[in-house]
Amino acid sequence: MNLTHAILAALLYIVAAPVLAGLLAGVDRIISARMQARIGPPLLQPFYDLFKLFQKERIAVNKTGHFFLLGYLLFTIIAGVEFFIGGDLLIVIFALALGSVFFVLGAFAAGSPYSHIGAERELIQLMASEPMLILSAMGFYVATGSFQVHDIWSRPDLLIVILPGMFAGLVYVLTIKLRKSPFDLATSHHAHQEIVKGITTEFSGPYLAVIELAHWYETILLLGFLYLFFAPWPWLAVLALAAVYFLEILADNTNARLYWQWVLRSSWIFTAVAGAGNLVVLYYLSRGGTP
Amino acid sequence: MKLFQKSPWIIHYDGASCNGCDIEVLACLTPRYDVERFGIINTGNPKHADILLITGYINEQSQPVVRTIYEQMPEPKVVVAIGICATSGGIFRECYNTKGGVDSTIPVDVYVPGCAARPESIIDGVVQALAILERKKKEMAARP
């Protein structure tokens, strides 16, 4: 990919990702409402919420926290840009993790115990989801011989065929990353009390909007991750992503939150079985059946 | 665009009452009334909320709590007193522990009468509060 293309892709991601993710959130809220026999908000509701939050008064519990929030937004965007210009998958994963750590630091900067519990739970969520993300990068490397996103998506063969376990594992941790029940420990999209709002408790107005915006960038990046498995067949990819997102909404509406121990244990076991299992089989096959 | 009218987030607090109005407030969230149609969300967090719904009268114990919640809400914000107890103290008015209605403690923008207030009138009260919210936002923007 040459420089012009890279700059165009980066700009497209920066502009289009929030629009797409906001629409997705709107669809999410309507489908959730229909599942609860309600009509639900208008499609553009997430944008109304976001722009309203930007117009609210700026209240600072601790200004350091707001600085960390900007780090969260910045590094999430950097991760997304690196991904969509076809850069290095490992840098994408580490930048994304760094963004999340900034978010945690932001929540720790406030004095509220609710905020601290949320921050601790966000760290637990990171511990639960990061192994699978890193393992999937290894899976892509073993399958394609490259960590470059550009090399992975320009392969002619369908990666889901040889990496089904990786895909399943990524879908599993996507539930954690999208903050859906039963894994919405740190905070939830739904209206709740302080302990459930956790990590976002002390952020209000424009700062809450920044968190939402960063989350939207993250959502599109993660869906891009799943797209890689179907890259040669875009229509199949869109269908698969829609199915995955519908499953996430279904899980969100039919499950209660789990204990953090369950989240950690189940995601590590799933990562070990589906992710590492897939890697072992792939490695075995690539040696021509001789271990 | 009048964004505050499209995305009013609510926090609900009960000063002290029989819980009748609380049940009606929560009924607004159920499929029958579904206030999320109007973008209304019951946040449960004063720092995220635009509208403070208070049911019940104010007493010695709930007064500092109500004041704290009100002060934690970022501007622009409005207060809706739900039910006759929140409006004037209601049947608890002559009790030894009663301070009075919500306006004994914080400024109230909309009064919704009723015992208990019906979900329809609660939604109507919130809709009236939205116009005040929009006006307060303009005043906030005009301030230097």
Contacts between the chains, C-beta under 8 A, distances in Angstrom:
chain1	res1	chain2	res2	distance
A	29	B	36	7.6
A	33	B	34	7.3
A	33	B	36	6.3
A	36	B	31	6.4
A	37	B	31	4.3
A	38	B	31	4.8
A	38	B	34	4.3
A	38	B	36	6.5
A	38	B	37	7.7
A	39	B	34	5.6
A	39	B	37	5.2
A	40	B	34	7.6
A	40	B	36	6.1
A	40	B	37	6.9
A	41	B	36	5.2
A	41	B	37	6.4
A	41	B	38	7.7
A	41	B	39	5.2
A	42	B	6	8.0
A	42	B	39	7.3
A	45	B	6	7.6
A	45	B	7	7.0
A	45	B	39	5.2
A	48	B	3	5.7
A	48	B	6	4.1
A	48	B	7	4.3
A	48	B	39	5.9
A	49	B	7	4.6
A	49	B	9	7.9
A	49	B	39	7.1
A	51	B	1	7.7
A	51	B	3	5.2
A	52	B	3	4.3
A	52	B	4	5.9
A	52	B	6	7.3
A	52	B	7	4.3
A	52	B	50	7.8
A	55	B	3	6.4
A	55	B	4	7.5
A	55	B	137	6.6
A	56	B	50	7.8
A	56	B	74	4.8
A	56	B	75	7.3
A	56	B	76	7.5
A	57	B	74	4.1
A	57	B	75	4.0
A	57	B	76	7.5
A	57	B	140	7.2
A	58	B	74	7.7
A	59	B	47	7.2
A	59	B	74	5.0
A	191	B	9	7.8
A	191	B	41	4.5
A	191	B	42	4.8
A	191	B	43	5.1
A	191	B	44	6.2
A	192	B	44	5.7
A	193	B	44	4.2
A	193	B	45	7.3
A	194	B	44	7.0
A	194	B	45	5.9
A	196	B	44	8.0
A	197	B	43	7.8
A	197	B	44	7.2
A	197	B	45	5.3
A	197	B	48	7.4
A	200	B	48	7.7
A	201	B	45	6.1
A	201	B	47	7.0
A	202	B	47	6.6
A	203	B	47	7.2
A	204	B	47	3.9
A	204	B	48	6.1
A	204	B	74	4.9
A	205	B	74	4.9
A	208	B	48	6.4
